Amino acid sequence: MQHCINLAAVLLCGLIVGKVARFFRVPLVTGYILAGVLIGPPVLGWITEESVLSLNIVSQIALDAIMFMIGTEFESNHFRRVGKKILTIAGYDAAITFLFVGVATVVAGIFTLTSLSVPDRIRLGLLLGSLAIATAPAATLLVLKEYDSEGPVTENILALVVLNNVICLVFFYVIFAVTGVAESMTIGGAALRLVYKIFGSIIAGIVIGLGVSYLDRKIVGKEQVVVTVGGILLTVGICNVLPLSAMLASLSFGVIFVNAAVDPQKVTDEVYRTTIPLYVAFFVLAGAELHLSALRVVGVVGICYVVARSLAKWVGINIGCRSAASPRAVQRFLGIGMLCQAGVVIGLVSVAAREGGAIGELAQNTILGSVVIFEMIGPLLVKLSVVKAGEVKLVNLLHREGGEHEGSDIVAIFTDLLVAVGYQPKRGLADVSELRVKHVMRRSVKPILENMRFDDVVRFVDHSRSSHFPVVDKDGRFKGVISMEELRNVLFDEILSSIIIASDLAREDVPLLFPEDTLRHALSKFQECGFSCLPVVDSRDPGRLVGLLDQRSVLRFYHEQTQQRLDA
């Protein structure tokens, strides 16, 4: 019974503080974490350490559900879009982060950790350098989901989070054994443990993913969600018994499911909505577990760890993006979105404290203190990176940051009660005239160059999720739009496909929208031309493309605004 009361307190406090966080324009994740800090042992103590431990299974299921959701982002087209570039970025990120943090903490240890020998200071620096590579998947994904971001920065963040955690796992166990931090672990033993942990987890996830995908084809309706959630729970249980990494297994499960299931998008959307209470509980409990007392003992080494990791992430990812010739937005904003840290690194540092003696305990104190900082500022920086990159529609920011008057909510409650007993209040039509094209359009747009060969156009389209593609000249001036229909007409004509270029396929008679146009005007243009996506150009310079407007986005947000006003 007490567990139920504790869980109810966790959920309610999370929702209340999340509402306050939204009012102050910070991500909900940050609000949930602050709620945990507030009601947990660090401040009020309403939720004790024993209560947090008793609800650990909730956190574990939520984290694995999040890893499953990340895995479902990696459909085959996603792999082709990020391609080899993300491996280059991940390599530079890992190497420079390991080097920066390792050197900074060793130098700091020389002046402050006088009780340790020089070799032990080097071991501590190497251990902290390996742990600094990891990025927290949970907080990162939930911020991206909250703001419904879409674009190259978002795609690279998701891919890099996965690679970072795998690389961190490898570095940690290798260093743990090679440097002799754990005297009981030999190099051979560490290698076997690493191989078993990684490949065993991946194989378990693949098997479960194939099984759930098979059942998904045999079952229709809501039962598909039941089977998928059951697969997540089965993954958690098997990995706890064997033992394996449930995070890696859940990730592999998600990758297989999204590429093998019949309609994975529909199922994953339902799974996400079903598991939202778990995510709220996960972050509130994560906040309750934050060791604020560790900030007092983190010292110079901890400060150097935080500064060096923050700098290294930005520098390493920036260099990697330049080497991989990534888009400018990715070069500028990917690094600041990779600072969240918890989850994997807390699990690894607990192993270090348990098996690594004094060095492991020092590493644990440093990491636990830094996690407090990174989990507070990390979600804010993830939001900043995708907003600055133009991958969040303005209407999503308005919905989340505009706030709603609590009084209107109370009025709505009593109105609904009156309706339930038979009273029908008069309601006027909703006014959504203030919504403009600029509020809903997608700003992060990668156009096709007008001289691109047909084969290159097909490859470009194959790596995209859109159905309409703007065409520009070498100076970036808008020239027209290519639709899937034009591509299909030429695709199987070998003669035409060998001689035409993008400008031959582009339609110039497409209506143009301006950012200041109303959504009603945009809907009328959609109805006139029959296109599902229209280009948005600068009203002062109609040749400059500034975004794309998708008809589905207009209809969805038009409906949401109308419902909100009717309910009010």
N, C-alpha and C positions, 0 to 999 in steps of 0.2 A: 504493500500500500504506500509506504514511504517513497518508493521508487517512482510511483505514479505522480505523487505530489511534487517531487523534485523535477520530474520531466515537464510537468505542467508549468512550474515556476520558470524553468529554462525557456520554454516556448513563449510564454506570455511576456516575460521580461525582454526576450530577444525582439519580439514584435514591437513593444513599446519603445525601446531604445532605437530600434531600426527606424521607426517613424520619426523620432527626433533627429536621427542622422540624416534622413532624407530632407528634413526641413533645413538643415545646415549644409545641404548639397554635398554630402559625402556618401560613398557607396554603402549599401546596406550591410555588406560584410563587415566593414569597420564598426558599424553600429552594433552588430551582433557580438563582435569580439569585446567591445566596450561594455556591453551588457553582462558578459561573463566575468569581466574584471570587477564590475560593480557588485554583483551578487555572490561572487566566489570568495575563496579564502583571502585573496589580496586585500579586499576592502570590507564589505559588510559581513561576509562569512555565512550568508544564508544557505549556500551550497557548500558543503564541506568537501575536503579532499576524498573522504570515503564515498561520498555521494557521486563525485566525479568519476571515481574508479568503478563504481557500480553501474554507471551508465556508459562505460567504455565501449560496450558492444554497439550502442547507438552511433557513436563516433566512427567506429570501424566500418559499419555498414554504409554510413554516409560517405566516408572517404572513398570506399570502393565503388559506390554508385557514381561518384564524381569522376573517378578514373575510367569507369565504363563510358560515361558521357564524353570524356575527352577522346577515348578510342573511337567513338562513333563519328568523330569529326574527320577521321582518316579514311574516307572512301577513296577508291582508286584514283579519281580525278584530283583529290587533294594531294596524294603522293606525287602525281605528275606535276602539279602546280609548284609545290615547294622543291621537289627534285633534289639534285645534288647541292643546291645552294645552301640548304639548311644544314647539311653536314659540314660544309665549310664554316658557316657561322658558328655552329656548335663547337667545332674544333678550336677556333680562335677564342671563343668565350671560355671554354674549359681551361685551355692552356694559360691564358692571360690571368684569369681569376685565380687559378692555382698558384701561379708565380707571384702575383701582387700580394695576395693574402699571406702566402707562405713567408715571403721575405719580410713583409711588414710586421707580422706577429713574431718572427724570430728576432728581428731588431728590437722590437718592444720588449721582448723577454730578456734580452741581454741586460737591459737597464733596470728591469723591475722584478723579474723572477730569479733573484740571486740564489735562491735555495736549490734551483735545478742546475744540473751540469749542462755544458754546451751541447752535447749530443741529445739530451732530453729536450732542450729548447728547440732544437732542429726537428726532433720528432713531433713535438707539439705543433710547430709551424706547418709541417707537412700534413698533419692530420686536419688542422683547421683549413688549410688550403683546399684539401679534397672535399670537405664538408661545405665550403663556400660555393661550390659549383651548383648545388641543388637549388631549384626554385619550387615554391609551394604550388602544387597544381590546384588545390581546392579553392583558395582565395582568388587565384587568377581566373579560373574558369567561371566562377560565380559572378565576378565583376563583368566579364565579357557577356555572360548571359543576361545580366540585369540591364545592360545598356544596348543589348541586341546589336553588337558591333559586327561589321562585315567588311572584309578587305584584306590586303596583303599583310598588314601589320598584325591583324588578328590571327590570320592563318599561321604566320611565322611564330607568334607567341605560343600558340597551342603546340606546334611541332617542337619548338625549342624547349618547352617545359618538359616534354617527354624525354627528349635526348639528354637534357641536363641531369635528370634524376637517374637515368641509366648510367651515364658517365660517372656521376658521383658515387654510385654504388660500387662500380668497378674500382675507381681510384681508392676508395675508402678501404676495401678489403685487401687490396694489394699493399697499400702503405701500412696498414695495420699489421700485416704479417712480415713484410720485408724489413721494416724499421725496427721490429722487435718490440713494438708497443705492448702487444699481447704475448707474453712469454710462452703461454700454453699453445699458441697457434703457430704451426710451421708454415713455410711457403707453400708446400704441397697441400697441406690441409686447407689453407686459405683459398688456393686455386680450386680445389674440389668443392668447397663451400660456395664459392662464387658461381661456378658452373652450375651446380645444383640449384642455387637460388634463382639464377636468371633463367636458364633454359627450362628447368622444371616448372617455373611459374608460367613461362610463355606457353609451354606445351599444355599445361592444365587449362589455361585460358582459351587456347585454340580448340581443345576438345569440347569444353563447355559451350563455346561459341557455335561450333558446328551442330551440337545437339539442340541448342535453343533455336538456331536458324531452321533446322529440320522441323521442329515442332511448330515454329512460326508459320511454316507453309501448310501445315495440317489443321491449324486452328484459326478461327476468324473471330473478329470482334474484341471485346474487352479481355478475353482470356489470353490474348497475346501479351498484354501488359503483365498479367499474372505470371506467365511463363518466364518472361524476361526478368522480372523482379526475383522470381524464384531462382533463376540462374545466377543473379548477383549474390543472393544469400548462400547458394551452394558453393560459389567461389570462395566466399569468406570462410565457410566451414571447412572445406577441403584444405585450404591454405593454412588454417590454424592447426589442423591435425598433422599435416605432413612433416615439418612446417615449410611453407613457401612464402613468397612475397605476394600477398593478396592484391597489392596495388598493380604490380606487373601483370598478374593473371587477369585482373578486371580490365586493364587496358587492352590486353590481347583479345579478350572476350568481345570488347566493344568494336575492335577493328574487324574481327571476323564477322560479327553480326551485321555491321553496316554494309559489308560487301557481299553477304550471302543471303540475308533475309529478303522477303518479297517487298515489303514497304517499311524499311527501317525508320524513315523519318517520322512517320505517323506514330510508331511505337515508342521511339525515343522521346518524342514530345510528351506523350502520355506518362512515360516513366519519370521524366523531369518534373511534371506537375504533381505526380503522386508522391515523390520523395522530397518535395520542398520542406515539409516539417523536419525531416531528417537533417537537411542542410542547415536550417536555423539552429537546431539543437547542436549540431557539430561545431559551429563557430562560437556559440555561447559557451559550450564546454571547453573549447580551445582557449577562450578568454579566461575562463575560470582556472585553467591549468597554467596560465602564464606566471612565471616566477618573477614577480616584481622585485623581490628581495635580491635576485641575482644581479639586478642593475647596480646594487651597492657594492658588490664584490667583483664586478666585471673588470674594473681597473683599466689601465693603459692598454693592455693587450686586447681587451674587448672593444675599446674605442677604435684602436687601429684595425681590428677585424671589420667593424661596421664601415669605417671610412674606406678601407682598401677594397672591400667587396663591392661597395657602391660604385667606386671609381672604376674598378676592374670590369664590372659588368658593362658599364657604358662604353669604355674604351675597347674592350675585347669584341663586343658585338658590333660596334661601329666599324672596326677594322675588318671583321669577318664579312659584314655586309658590303663593304667597298670591294673586298677581294672577290666576292661572289657576284658583283655587279647588280646588287639588289636595287629596287626602286628607291628614290631619294627619301620618300616618307619612311620606308623601312629603316634606312640608314639613320635617320634623325630620331625616330621615336621607339624603335624596338627595345633598345637598351634600358630605358627607364621603366619599361613594363615588366622587367624580369627580376625585381628585387624582393618579392614576397618569399618568405622562408619559414617553413615549419614542416609538419608531416614526416617526410622521409628523413630529414636531417635530425629530428628529435629522436626517431627510432634508432638511427645509427649511433648517435652520441650516447644513448643509453647503453648500447653494446660496449662502447669505448669506456664508459664509467665502470661497467660491470667487470670487464676483462682487462682494462688497461692501466689499472693502478692510479697513481697520483697524476700521471699525464692525462689519463682518460677523464678524471674528475675535473681537472683544470679545463679541458676541452668542453666538458658538459656545462660548467658554470659560464664559460664564454658564450657558448651557443645559446643557452637558455636566456641569458641577458640580451643578446642581440636579436633573438626571435621576437621579444617584446617590441623592439623598435621596428623591425622589418614587417611584422604583422600589422602594425598601426599605419605606417606610411606606405607600405607596398600596394594595398588596394587603391589608395588615392592615386598613386603613380601609374597603375594599370589603366585606371580611368583616364588620366591625363594623356597617356600615350595614344589611346585609340581616338579620343576626342580631338587632339591636335592633329592626328593623321587624317581626320575627316571621315572616319569610319563609323561614326555614331550619328544617326539622323537627329536633327535638331528637335524634332517632336518627342523623341525618347528622352532627351534632357528636360524638355518642358514638362513632360508627364511626371518625371521623377523629382524635379527640382522646384516645380512650381508650388508644390504643397497644396493641401486641401484644408479648408476650414473645418475644424472639429465640430463646430456648431452645425454645419450642413450635414455632417454624418449623423448627428443626433436627430436632426429633423427627419432625415431619410429613414431612420429606424422607426420613429413613430408613424411616419407616413405609410411605411410598409405594413405596420401593425393594423392601421386603419383599413388599408386595402384588404388585408387578410380577413377582416370581419365584415366586409361588404361595402365599405365607403370608397367611392371613386373620386379622388380629387381631380380638379381640372388641371391639365398640363398643356403648356404651350409647346410649339415646335422648337427643337434645339437650334441654336444659332452657332454655326461653326464658320462664320464668314471671316473670323480673324486668322484662321489657318491658311497659310500660304504655301506655295510650292517649296520655298526654301526650308520650311519646317519638316518636310517629309522626304525630300530628294536625297539621293545617295551621292555624296561628294567625292568619294574615293572611286575614281573611274580610270581604267586603263584603256585608252583608245587604240585602234588599229591604224597604222600608217597607210596612206593611200597607195603607196607603191609596193605594198607587201604582196608576195606571190600567193596564188591560191592555196598551195599546199601549206604554206606558213599560216594562212588565215584559218584553215581547218584545224591545225595544231593549236592555234591560239584559242579557238572556240572550244576545242576539246578540253582545254585546261580551265575553262570558265564555267560559272553557274548561270550566267545571263542567257537571255534569248535574243537580245538585240545589242549591237556593237557599234558605237560611234566611230567614224573614220575621220582622221585629221591629216593635214599635209605636214611637210617637214618642219614648218614653223608653228605647228600646233593649232592651226586654224581649222574649224569644223567644216567638213565637206559632205557629210551624209551619214546614213545608218544602214548597216547590213543586218538583215534578219535571217533566221534559220530557213525561211522559205526560199530566199535567194540562193542560199548555199545548197539546199536540196535539189534545186533546179539544175545545178551545174555539177554536182558531186559525181554523178555517174557518166558524165560526158567527157571522155578522155581528151578530146580535141580542145574543147573550150577550157577545161581545167588546166591545160598546159600553157595557155596563152594569156588568160585574163589575170588581172591584178585586183586588189581591193577596191580601187576607185571605180572599176567596171561593175562591181556588185552593189555599190552604195546607192541608196535611194536618196535623192535630193529634195523630194517633195514632202518630206516629213515635217509636220508642224513643230515649231520651236516654242518652248516655254521660257518664261523669265522667272527668276526667283521670287519676284513680287506678285506674280499671278495668283489668283485665288484657286483653291482646290476645285471649286465648282467650274471654273473656266477650264482647268486641266481635264476634268471629267468629260466636259463637252468635246474637247479636242480628241480624247481617247475614243469617244463614240463616233466622231467624224471619220477618223483615219483607220480605225481597226487595229492599231498597234497596241501592244501591251506595255510598251516602254517608250518614253519620249525624252529627247535631249533637252537639257536646260542650259541656256546661254546667258551671258552677261548682258543686261539691258543696255548698258552704255557701250558695249562692244559685242554685237551679235555674232561675231566670228569666233569668240572665245568660249569654249565649252567649260561649264562649271559644275555639271552634275548630270544625273539621270533620274527620271521619275518613273517608278514602277506603278502600274495601275492597281495591283493588289495591295500595295502599301497605302495608296490613297483610300481605297475602299475600306480597308481594315481600320485605319485611324479615323476615318469619317464615321464609321459605325461606333467606335469606342467613344468618340466625343459626343455623339448623339445619345448613346446610352447613359453616359455620365450626367448629361444635362437633364435627361428625362428623370433619372433617379433622384437628382437634386430637387 
